[in-house]
C-alpha cells in the first residue's frame, strides 16, 4: 500500500501527463500546458524525494 506522499507524487505526475496531453491536442494552449506540466513534475519530485521538506525562500505558513 503506498504512503500518502507516494500517492500524492503519483497524482501530481499523472496531472503533468494530463496537461501535456491537453497541450498536444490544443496548440493554442500548448505552451501554458507545458508550463503547468513542468511545475507539477517538479512538485511530484519534491514530494517523492523529500515529503517533509520546505520550499526555500517561502515564508512560514501563517505569516
N, CA, C and O atoms as a Tripos MOL2 file, in Angstrom:
@<TRIPOS>MOLECULE
protein
  252   251    63     0     0
PROTEIN
NO_CHARGES

@<TRIPOS>ATOM
      1 N           0.8570   -1.1750    0.0000 N.3       1 UNK1
      2 CA          0.0000    0.0000    0.0000 C.3       1 UNK1
      3 C           0.9060    1.2410    0.0000 C.2       1 UNK1
      4 O           1.8240    1.3390    0.8140 O.2       1 UNK1
      5 N           0.6440    2.1900   -0.9170 N.am      2 UNK2
      6 CA          1.5000    3.3780   -0.9760 C.3       2 UNK2
      7 C           1.2560    4.3170    0.2100 C.2       2 UNK2
      8 O           0.1820    4.3360    0.8110 O.2       2 UNK2
      9 N           2.2900    5.0860    0.5160 N.am      3 UNK3
     10 CA          2.1490    6.1150    1.5430 C.3       3 UNK3
     11 C           1.3870    7.3020    0.9470 C.2       3 UNK3
     12 O           1.2000    7.3900   -0.2660 O.2       3 UNK3
     13 N           0.9580    8.1980    1.8130 N.am      4 UNK4
     14 CA          0.2560    9.3920    1.3330 C.3       4 UNK4
     15 C           1.1450   10.1960    0.3870 C.2       4 UNK4
     16 O           0.6710   10.6950   -0.6330 O.2       4 UNK4
     17 N           2.4320   10.3260    0.7190 N.am      5 UNK5
     18 CA          3.3230   11.1030   -0.1410 C.3       5 UNK5
     19 C           3.5620   10.3940   -1.4790 C.2       5 UNK5
     20 O           3.6600   11.0530   -2.5150 O.2       5 UNK5
     21 N           3.6540    9.0790   -1.4690 N.am      6 UNK6
     22 CA          3.8070    8.3480   -2.7300 C.3       6 UNK6
     23 C           2.5800    8.5350   -3.6240 C.2       6 UNK6
     24 O           2.7060    8.7490   -4.8290 O.2       6 UNK6
     25 N           1.4130    8.4520   -3.0270 N.am      7 UNK7
     26 CA          0.1850    8.6520   -3.7890 C.3       7 UNK7
     27 C           0.1090   10.0850   -4.3070 C.2       7 UNK7
     28 O          -0.2570   10.3130   -5.4600 O.2       7 UNK7
     29 N           0.4500   11.0400   -3.4640 N.am      8 UNK8
     30 CA          0.4460   12.4410   -3.8930 C.3       8 UNK8
     31 C           1.3880   12.6780   -5.0540 C.2       8 UNK8
     32 O           1.0360   13.3700   -6.0090 O.2       8 UNK8
     33 N           2.5820   12.1110   -4.9820 N.am      9 UNK9
     34 CA          3.5530   12.2640   -6.0630 C.3       9 UNK9
     35 C           3.0330   11.6370   -7.3500 C.2       9 UNK9
     36 O           3.2020   12.2020   -8.4310 O.2       9 UNK9
     37 N           2.4080   10.4840   -7.2370 N.am     10 UNK10
     38 CA          1.8410    9.8190   -8.4310 C.3      10 UNK10
     39 C           0.7370   10.6570   -9.0490 C.2      10 UNK10
     40 O           0.6840   10.8130  -10.2690 O.2      10 UNK10
     41 N          -0.1400   11.1970   -8.2220 N.am     11 UNK11
     42 CA         -1.2290   12.0310   -8.7410 C.3      11 UNK11
     43 C          -0.6920   13.2870   -9.4270 C.2      11 UNK11
     44 O          -1.2050   13.6940  -10.4690 O.2      11 UNK11
     45 N           0.3290   13.8940   -8.8510 N.am     12 UNK12
     46 CA          0.9330   15.0760   -9.4690 C.3      12 UNK12
     47 C           1.5800   14.7210  -10.8110 C.2      12 UNK12
     48 O           1.4340   15.4590  -11.7850 O.2      12 UNK12
     49 N           2.2860   13.6030  -10.8610 N.am     13 UNK13
     50 CA          2.9100   13.1650  -12.1110 C.3      13 UNK13
     51 C           1.8510   12.8480  -13.1630 C.2      13 UNK13
     52 O           2.0280   13.1690  -14.3380 O.2      13 UNK13
     53 N           0.7560   12.2230  -12.7500 N.am     14 UNK14
     54 CA         -0.3340   11.9370  -13.6860 C.3      14 UNK14
     55 C          -0.9740   13.2230  -14.1940 C.2      14 UNK14
     56 O          -1.3560   13.3080  -15.3610 O.2      14 UNK14
     57 N          -1.0940   14.2230  -13.3250 N.am     15 UNK15
     58 CA         -1.6440   15.5120  -13.7420 C.3      15 UNK15
     59 C          -0.7230   16.1620  -14.7810 C.2      15 UNK15
     60 O          -1.2010   16.7720  -15.7370 O.2      15 UNK15
     61 N           0.5930   16.0320  -14.5950 N.am     16 UNK16
     62 CA          1.5380   16.5740  -15.5760 C.3      16 UNK16
     63 C           1.3090   15.9190  -16.9370 C.2      16 UNK16
     64 O           1.3240   16.6020  -17.9620 O.2      16 UNK16
     65 N           1.1010   14.6250  -16.9560 N.am     17 UNK17
     66 CA          0.8170   13.9200  -18.2100 C.3      17 UNK17
     67 C          -0.4770   14.4190  -18.8320 C.2      17 UNK17
     68 O          -0.5600   14.5860  -20.0490 O.2      17 UNK17
     69 N          -1.4790   14.6560  -18.0100 N.am     18 UNK18
     70 CA         -2.7510   15.1740  -18.4910 C.3      18 UNK18
     71 C          -2.5520   16.5340  -19.1670 C.2      18 UNK18
     72 O          -3.0660   16.7710  -20.2600 O.2      18 UNK18
     73 N          -1.8010   17.4250  -18.5070 N.am     19 UNK19
     74 CA         -1.5560   18.7410  -19.0950 C.3      19 UNK19
     75 C          -0.8510   18.6140  -20.4380 C.2      19 UNK19
     76 O          -1.1780   19.3290  -21.3850 O.2      19 UNK19
     77 N           0.1100   17.7100  -20.5220 N.am     20 UNK20
     78 CA          0.8230   17.5180  -21.7930 C.3      20 UNK20
     79 C          -0.1220   16.9880  -22.8700 C.2      20 UNK20
     80 O          -0.0410   17.4060  -24.0250 O.2      20 UNK20
     81 N          -1.0060   16.0790  -22.5020 N.am     21 UNK21
     82 CA         -1.9820   15.5610  -23.4670 C.3      21 UNK21
     83 C          -2.9010   16.6660  -23.9670 C.2      21 UNK21
     84 O          -3.1580   16.7700  -25.1660 O.2      21 UNK21
     85 N          -3.3950   17.4930  -23.0480 N.am     22 UNK22
     86 CA         -4.2720   18.6010  -23.4350 C.3      22 UNK22
     87 C          -3.5230   19.5480  -24.3720 C.2      22 UNK22
     88 O          -4.0690   19.9780  -25.3880 O.2      22 UNK22
     89 N          -2.2740   19.8730  -24.0330 N.am     23 UNK23
     90 CA         -1.4840   20.7630  -24.8660 C.3      23 UNK23
     91 C          -1.2140   20.2030  -26.2500 C.2      23 UNK23
     92 O          -1.2060   20.9450  -27.2320 O.2      23 UNK23
     93 N          -0.9920   18.8990  -26.3330 N.am     24 UNK24
     94 CA         -0.7040   18.3000  -27.6370 C.3      24 UNK24
     95 C          -1.9350   18.2990  -28.5440 C.2      24 UNK24
     96 O          -1.8060   18.2450  -29.7670 O.2      24 UNK24
     97 N          -3.1120   18.3580  -27.9560 N.am     25 UNK25
     98 CA         -4.3510   18.3540  -28.7260 C.3      25 UNK25
     99 C          -4.8910   19.7550  -28.9880 C.2      25 UNK25
    100 O          -5.8160   19.9300  -29.7810 O.2      25 UNK25
    101 N          -4.3090   20.7570  -28.3190 N.am     26 UNK26
    102 CA         -4.7900   22.1270  -28.4400 C.3      26 UNK26
    103 C          -3.6080   23.0810  -28.5700 C.2      26 UNK26
    104 O          -3.1130   23.5890  -27.5640 O.2      26 UNK26
    105 N          -3.1540   23.3270  -29.7860 N.am     27 UNK27
    106 CA         -1.9680   24.1650  -29.9900 C.3      27 UNK27
    107 C          -2.0670   25.5540  -29.3440 C.2      27 UNK27
    108 O          -1.0450   26.1220  -28.9600 O.2      27 UNK27
    109 N          -3.2430   26.0910  -29.2240 N.am     28 UNK28
    110 CA         -3.4160   27.4140  -28.6440 C.3      28 UNK28
    111 C          -3.0420   27.4980  -27.1740 C.2      28 UNK28
    112 O          -2.7190   28.5770  -26.6770 O.2      28 UNK28
    113 N          -3.0830   26.3800  -26.4790 N.am     29 UNK29
    114 CA         -2.7570   26.3750  -25.0450 C.3      29 UNK29
    115 C          -1.5420   25.4980  -24.7360 C.2      29 UNK29
    116 O          -1.2250   25.2480  -23.5730 O.2      29 UNK29
    117 N          -0.8690   25.0360  -25.7910 N.am     30 UNK30
    118 CA          0.2430   24.0990  -25.5900 C.3      30 UNK30
    119 C           1.3220   24.6610  -24.6700 C.2      30 UNK30
    120 O           1.7720   23.9670  -23.7580 O.2      30 UNK30
    121 N           1.7460   25.9030  -24.8900 N.am     31 UNK31
    122 CA          2.8190   26.4730  -24.0720 C.3      31 UNK31
    123 C           2.4240   26.5260  -22.6010 C.2      31 UNK31
    124 O           3.2190   26.1630  -21.7340 O.2      31 UNK31
    125 N           1.2050   26.9760  -22.3120 N.am     32 UNK32
    126 CA          0.7420   27.0520  -20.9280 C.3      32 UNK32
    127 C           0.6440   25.6570  -20.3100 C.2      32 UNK32
    128 O           1.0040   25.4680  -19.1480 O.2      32 UNK32
    129 N           0.1660   24.6920  -21.0700 N.am     33 UNK33
    130 CA          0.0380   23.3250  -20.5540 C.3      33 UNK33
    131 C           1.4130   22.7140  -20.2770 C.2      33 UNK33
    132 O           1.5730   21.9660  -19.3130 O.2      33 UNK33
    133 N           2.4040   23.0280  -21.1120 N.am     34 UNK34
    134 CA          3.7700   22.5480  -20.8680 C.3      34 UNK34
    135 C           4.3320   23.1590  -19.5860 C.2      34 UNK34
    136 O           5.0100   22.4810  -18.8150 O.2      34 UNK34
    137 N           4.0470   24.4400  -19.3620 N.am     35 UNK35
    138 CA          4.4980   25.0840  -18.1260 C.3      35 UNK35
    139 C           3.8260   24.4430  -16.9120 C.2      35 UNK35
    140 O           4.4810   24.1630  -15.9070 O.2      35 UNK35
    141 N           2.5350   24.2170  -17.0100 N.am     36 UNK36
    142 CA          1.8150   23.5540  -15.9160 C.3      36 UNK36
    143 C           2.4080   22.1770  -15.6450 C.2      36 UNK36
    144 O           2.6440   21.8110  -14.4930 O.2      36 UNK36
    145 N           2.6450   21.4210  -16.7020 N.am     37 UNK37
    146 CA          3.1980   20.0700  -16.5590 C.3      37 UNK37
    147 C           4.5520   20.1110  -15.8650 C.2      37 UNK37
    148 O           4.8320   19.2850  -14.9960 O.2      37 UNK37
    149 N           5.3890   21.0690  -16.2440 N.am     38 UNK38
    150 CA          6.7180   21.1630  -15.6450 C.3      38 UNK38
    151 C           6.6300   21.4390  -14.1470 C.2      38 UNK38
    152 O           7.3750   20.8510  -13.3640 O.2      38 UNK38
    153 N           5.7290   22.3240  -13.7460 N.am     39 UNK39
    154 CA          5.5620   22.6320  -12.3200 C.3      39 UNK39
    155 C           5.0650   21.3990  -11.5670 C.2      39 UNK39
    156 O           5.5790   21.0760  -10.4960 O.2      39 UNK39
    157 N           4.0820   20.7220  -12.1140 N.am     40 UNK40
    158 CA          3.5440   19.5290  -11.4470 C.3      40 UNK40
    159 C           4.6080   18.4470  -11.3240 C.2      40 UNK40
    160 O           4.6700   17.7540  -10.3090 O.2      40 UNK40
    161 N           5.4510   18.2920  -12.3550 N.am     41 UNK41
    162 CA          6.5300   17.3050  -12.2800 C.3      41 UNK41
    163 C           7.5410   17.6820  -11.2020 C.2      41 UNK41
    164 O           8.0200   16.8210  -10.4640 O.2      41 UNK41
    165 N           7.8630   18.9670  -11.1130 N.am     42 UNK42
    166 CA          8.8140   19.4060  -10.0860 C.3      42 UNK42
    167 C           8.2750   19.1420   -8.6860 C.2      42 UNK42
    168 O           9.0020   18.6650   -7.8140 O.2      42 UNK42
    169 N           7.0120   19.4490   -8.4750 N.am     43 UNK43
    170 CA          6.4220   19.2230   -7.1530 C.3      43 UNK43
    171 C           6.3070   17.7270   -6.8770 C.2      43 UNK43
    172 O           6.5240   17.2950   -5.7450 O.2      43 UNK43
    173 N           5.9740   16.9390   -7.8800 N.am     44 UNK44
    174 CA          5.9150   15.4810   -7.7040 C.3      44 UNK44
    175 C           7.2770   14.9590   -7.2560 C.2      44 UNK44
    176 O           7.3570   14.1160   -6.3630 O.2      44 UNK44
    177 N           8.3400   15.4560   -7.8700 N.am     45 UNK45
    178 CA          9.6940   15.0300   -7.4980 C.3      45 UNK45
    179 C          10.0170   15.4320   -6.0620 C.2      45 UNK45
    180 O          10.5920   14.6460   -5.3080 O.2      45 UNK45
    181 N           9.6450   16.6630   -5.6830 N.am     46 UNK46
    182 CA          9.8880   17.1110   -4.3130 C.3      46 UNK46
    183 C           9.1390   16.2490   -3.3010 C.2      46 UNK46
    184 O           9.7010   15.8490   -2.2820 O.2      46 UNK46
    185 N           7.8780   15.9670   -3.5850 N.am     47 UNK47
    186 CA          7.0600   15.1600   -2.6690 C.3      47 UNK47
    187 C           7.6230   13.7480   -2.5600 C.2      47 UNK47
    188 O           7.6430   13.1640   -1.4770 O.2      47 UNK47
    189 N           8.0770   13.2080   -3.6750 N.am     48 UNK48
    190 CA          8.6000   11.8410   -3.6790 C.3      48 UNK48
    191 C           9.9360   11.7290   -2.9520 C.2      48 UNK48
    192 O          10.1830   10.7470   -2.2520 O.2      48 UNK48
    193 N          10.7970   12.7330   -3.1150 N.am     49 UNK49
    194 CA         12.1410   12.6200   -2.5640 C.3      49 UNK49
    195 C          12.3120   13.2630   -1.1940 C.2      49 UNK49
    196 O          13.2060   12.8810   -0.4380 O.2      49 UNK49
    197 N          11.4710   14.2300   -0.8680 N.am     50 UNK50
    198 CA         11.6040   14.9300    0.4160 C.3      50 UNK50
    199 C          10.2130   15.3770    0.8880 C.2      50 UNK50
    200 O           9.9050   16.5690    0.8790 O.2      50 UNK50
    201 N           9.3770   14.4150    1.2990 N.am     51 UNK51
    202 CA          7.9800   14.7350    1.6070 C.3      51 UNK51
    203 C           7.7930   15.7500    2.7290 C.2      51 UNK51
    204 O           6.7500   16.4000    2.7920 O.2      51 UNK51
    205 N           8.7520   15.9020    3.5930 N.am     52 UNK52
    206 CA          8.6240   16.8670    4.6900 C.3      52 UNK52
    207 C           9.4800   18.1070    4.4790 C.2      52 UNK52
    208 O           9.6060   18.9430    5.3750 O.2      52 UNK52
    209 N          10.0610   18.2230    3.3060 N.am     53 UNK53
    210 CA         10.9220   19.3620    3.0090 C.3      53 UNK53
    211 C          10.1260   20.6500    2.8860 C.2      53 UNK53
    212 O           8.8980   20.6460    2.7940 O.2      53 UNK53
    213 N          10.8610   21.7440    2.8880 N.am     54 UNK54
    214 CA         10.2590   23.0620    2.7480 C.3      54 UNK54
    215 C          10.8110   23.7350    1.4990 C.2      54 UNK54
    216 O          11.9610   23.5170    1.1150 O.2      54 UNK54
    217 N           9.9820   24.5480    0.8780 N.am     55 UNK55
    218 CA         10.3900   25.2860   -0.3050 C.3      55 UNK55
    219 C          11.2750   26.4500    0.1370 C.2      55 UNK55
    220 O          10.8320   27.2810    0.9300 O.2      55 UNK55
    221 N          12.5100   26.5310   -0.3530 N.am     56 UNK56
    222 CA         13.3870   27.6320    0.0630 C.3      56 UNK56
    223 C          12.8210   28.9780   -0.3730 C.2      56 UNK56
    224 O          12.2230   29.1010   -1.4420 O.2      56 UNK56
    225 N          13.0190   29.9730    0.4660 N.am     57 UNK57
    226 CA         12.5920   31.3170    0.1300 C.3      57 UNK57
    227 C          11.1370   31.6210    0.3870 C.2      57 UNK57
    228 O          10.6850   32.7350    0.1240 O.2      57 UNK57
    229 N          10.3950   30.6600    0.8930 N.am     58 UNK58
    230 CA          8.9740   30.8700    1.1740 C.3      58 UNK58
    231 C           8.8110   31.1870    2.6580 C.2      58 UNK58
    232 O           9.4410   30.5490    3.5010 O.2      58 UNK58
    233 N           7.9720   32.1650    2.9800 N.am     59 UNK59
    234 CA          7.7510   32.4590    4.4100 C.3      59 UNK59
    235 C           7.0020   31.3000    5.0720 C.2      59 UNK59
    236 O           6.2300   30.6000    4.4180 O.2      59 UNK59
    237 N           7.2340   31.1040    6.3670 N.am     60 UNK60
    238 CA          6.4870   30.0590    7.0730 C.3      60 UNK60
    239 C           4.9870   30.3030    6.9540 C.2      60 UNK60
    240 O           4.5370   31.4460    6.8720 O.2      60 UNK60
    241 N           4.2320   29.2320    6.9470 N.am     61 UNK61
    242 CA          2.7770   29.3320    6.8370 C.3      61 UNK61
    243 C           2.2230   30.1640    7.9940 C.2      61 UNK61
    244 O           2.6460   30.0220    9.1420 O.2      61 UNK61
    245 N           1.2790   31.0230    7.6670 N.am     62 UNK62
    246 CA          0.6410   31.8390    8.6950 C.3      62 UNK62
    247 C           1.2580   33.2130    8.8250 C.2      62 UNK62
    248 O           0.8020   34.0220    9.6330 O.2      62 UNK62
    249 N           2.2910   33.4930    8.0400 N.am     63 UNK63
    250 CA          2.9150   34.8350    8.1070 C.3      63 UNK63
    251 C           2.4720   35.6710    6.9590 C.2      63 UNK63
    252 O           2.8840   36.8250    6.8400 O.2      63 UNK63
@<TRIPOS>BOND
     1     1     2 1
     2     2     3 1
     3     3     4 2
     4     3     5 am
     5     5     6 1
     6     6     7 1
     7     7     8 2
     8     7     9 am
     9     9    10 1
    10    10    11 1
    11    11    12 2
    12    11    13 am
    13    13    14 1
    14    14    15 1
    15    15    16 2
    16    15    17 am
    17    17    18 1
    18    18    19 1
    19    19    20 2
    20    19    21 am
    21    21    22 1
    22    22    23 1
    23    23    24 2
    24    23    25 am
    25    25    26 1
    26    26    27 1
    27    27    28 2
    28    27    29 am
    29    29    30 1
    30    30    31 1
    31    31    32 2
    32    31    33 am
    33    33    34 1
    34    34    35 1
    35    35    36 2
    36    35    37 am
    37    37    38 1
    38    38    39 1
    39    39    40 2
    40    39    41 am
    41    41    42 1
    42    42    43 1
    43    43    44 2
    44    43    45 am
    45    45    46 1
    46    46    47 1
    47    47    48 2
    48    47    49 am
    49    49    50 1
    50    50    51 1
    51    51    52 2
    52    51    53 am
    53    53    54 1
    54    54    55 1
    55    55    56 2
    56    55    57 am
    57    57    58 1
    58    58    59 1
    59    59    60 2
    60    59    61 am
    61    61    62 1
    62    62    63 1
    63    63    64 2
    64    63    65 am
    65    65    66 1
    66    66    67 1
    67    67    68 2
    68    67    69 am
    69    69    70 1
    70    70    71 1
    71    71    72 2
    72    71    73 am
    73    73    74 1
    74    74    75 1
    75    75    76 2
    76    75    77 am
    77    77    78 1
    78    78    79 1
    79    79    80 2
    80    79    81 am
    81    81    82 1
    82    82    83 1
    83    83    84 2
    84    83    85 am
    85    85    86 1
    86    86    87 1
    87    87    88 2
    88    87    89 am
    89    89    90 1
    90    90    91 1
    91    91    92 2
    92    91    93 am
    93    93    94 1
    94    94    95 1
    95    95    96 2
    96    95    97 am
    97    97    98 1
    98    98    99 1
    99    99   100 2
   100    99   101 am
   101   101   102 1
   102   102   103 1
   103   103   104 2
   104   103   105 am
   105   105   106 1
   106   106   107 1
   107   107   108 2
   108   107   109 am
   109   109   110 1
   110   110   111 1
   111   111   112 2
   112   111   113 am
   113   113   114 1
   114   114   115 1
   115   115   116 2
   116   115   117 am
   117   117   118 1
   118   118   119 1
   119   119   120 2
   120   119   121 am
   121   121   122 1
   122   122   123 1
   123   123   124 2
   124   123   125 am
   125   125   126 1
   126   126   127 1
   127   127   128 2
   128   127   129 am
   129   129   130 1
   130   130   131 1
   131   131   132 2
   132   131   133 am
   133   133   134 1
   134   134   135 1
   135   135   136 2
   136   135   137 am
   137   137   138 1
   138   138   139 1
   139   139   140 2
   140   139   141 am
   141   141   142 1
   142   142   143 1
   143   143   144 2
   144   143   145 am
   145   145   146 1
   146   146   147 1
   147   147   148 2
   148   147   149 am
   149   149   150 1
   150   150   151 1
   151   151   152 2
   152   151   153 am
   153   153   154 1
   154   154   155 1
   155   155   156 2
   156   155   157 am
   157   157   158 1
   158   158   159 1
   159   159   160 2
   160   159   161 am
   161   161   162 1
   162   162   163 1
   163   163   164 2
   164   163   165 am
   165   165   166 1
   166   166   167 1
   167   167   168 2
   168   167   169 am
   169   169   170 1
   170   170   171 1
   171   171   172 2
   172   171   173 am
   173   173   174 1
   174   174   175 1
   175   175   176 2
   176   175   177 am
   177   177   178 1
   178   178   179 1
   179   179   180 2
   180   179   181 am
   181   181   182 1
   182   182   183 1
   183   183   184 2
   184   183   185 am
   185   185   186 1
   186   186   187 1
   187   187   188 2
   188   187   189 am
   189   189   190 1
   190   190   191 1
   191   191   192 2
   192   191   193 am
   193   193   194 1
   194   194   195 1
   195   195   196 2
   196   195   197 am
   197   197   198 1
   198   198   199 1
   199   199   200 2
   200   199   201 am
   201   201   202 1
   202   202   203 1
   203   203   204 2
   204   203   205 am
   205   205   206 1
   206   206   207 1
   207   207   208 2
   208   207   209 am
   209   209   210 1
   210   210   211 1
   211   211   212 2
   212   211   213 am
   213   213   214 1
   214   214   215 1
   215   215   216 2
   216   215   217 am
   217   217   218 1
   218   218   219 1
   219   219   220 2
   220   219   221 am
   221   221   222 1
   222   222   223 1
   223   223   224 2
   224   223   225 am
   225   225   226 1
   226   226   227 1
   227   227   228 2
   228   227   229 am
   229   229   230 1
   230   230   231 1
   231   231   232 2
   232   231   233 am
   233   233   234 1
   234   234   235 1
   235   235   236 2
   236   235   237 am
   237   237   238 1
   238   238   239 1
   239   239   240 2
   240   239   241 am
   241   241   242 1
   242   242   243 1
   243   243   244 2
   244   243   245 am
   245   245   246 1
   246   246   247 1
   247   247   248 2
   248   247   249 am
   249   249   250 1
   250   250   251 1
   251   251   252 2
@<TRIPOS>SUBSTRUCTURE
     1 UNK1         2 RESIDUE 1 A UNK
     2 UNK2         6 RESIDUE 1 A UNK
     3 UNK3        10 RESIDUE 1 A UNK
     4 UNK4        14 RESIDUE 1 A UNK
     5 UNK5        18 RESIDUE 1 A UNK
     6 UNK6        22 RESIDUE 1 A UNK
     7 UNK7        26 RESIDUE 1 A UNK
     8 UNK8        30 RESIDUE 1 A UNK
     9 UNK9        34 RESIDUE 1 A UNK
    10 UNK10       38 RESIDUE 1 A UNK
    11 UNK11       42 RESIDUE 1 A UNK
    12 UNK12       46 RESIDUE 1 A UNK
    13 UNK13       50 RESIDUE 1 A UNK
    14 UNK14       54 RESIDUE 1 A UNK
    15 UNK15       58 RESIDUE 1 A UNK
    16 UNK16       62 RESIDUE 1 A UNK
    17 UNK17       66 RESIDUE 1 A UNK
    18 UNK18       70 RESIDUE 1 A UNK
    19 UNK19       74 RESIDUE 1 A UNK
    20 UNK20       78 RESIDUE 1 A UNK
    21 UNK21       82 RESIDUE 1 A UNK
    22 UNK22       86 RESIDUE 1 A UNK
    23 UNK23       90 RESIDUE 1 A UNK
    24 UNK24       94 RESIDUE 1 A UNK
    25 UNK25       98 RESIDUE 1 A UNK
    26 UNK26      102 RESIDUE 1 A UNK
    27 UNK27      106 RESIDUE 1 A UNK
    28 UNK28      110 RESIDUE 1 A UNK
    29 UNK29      114 RESIDUE 1 A UNK
    30 UNK30      118 RESIDUE 1 A UNK
    31 UNK31      122 RESIDUE 1 A UNK
    32 UNK32      126 RESIDUE 1 A UNK
    33 UNK33      130 RESIDUE 1 A UNK
    34 UNK34      134 RESIDUE 1 A UNK
    35 UNK35      138 RESIDUE 1 A UNK
    36 UNK36      142 RESIDUE 1 A UNK
    37 UNK37      146 RESIDUE 1 A UNK
    38 UNK38      150 RESIDUE 1 A UNK
    39 UNK39      154 RESIDUE 1 A UNK
    40 UNK40      158 RESIDUE 1 A UNK
    41 UNK41      162 RESIDUE 1 A UNK
    42 UNK42      166 RESIDUE 1 A UNK
    43 UNK43      170 RESIDUE 1 A UNK
    44 UNK44      174 RESIDUE 1 A UNK
    45 UNK45      178 RESIDUE 1 A UNK
    46 UNK46      182 RESIDUE 1 A UNK
    47 UNK47      186 RESIDUE 1 A UNK
    48 UNK48      190 RESIDUE 1 A UNK
    49 UNK49      194 RESIDUE 1 A UNK
    50 UNK50      198 RESIDUE 1 A UNK
    51 UNK51      202 RESIDUE 1 A UNK
    52 UNK52      206 RESIDUE 1 A UNK
    53 UNK53      210 RESIDUE 1 A UNK
    54 UNK54      214 RESIDUE 1 A UNK
    55 UNK55      218 RESIDUE 1 A UNK
    56 UNK56      222 RESIDUE 1 A UNK
    57 UNK57      226 RESIDUE 1 A UNK
    58 UNK58      230 RESIDUE 1 A UNK
    59 UNK59      234 RESIDUE 1 A UNK
    60 UNK60      238 RESIDUE 1 A UNK
    61 UNK61      242 RESIDUE 1 A UNK
    62 UNK62      246 RESIDUE 1 A UNK
    63 UNK63      250 RESIDUE 1 A UNK
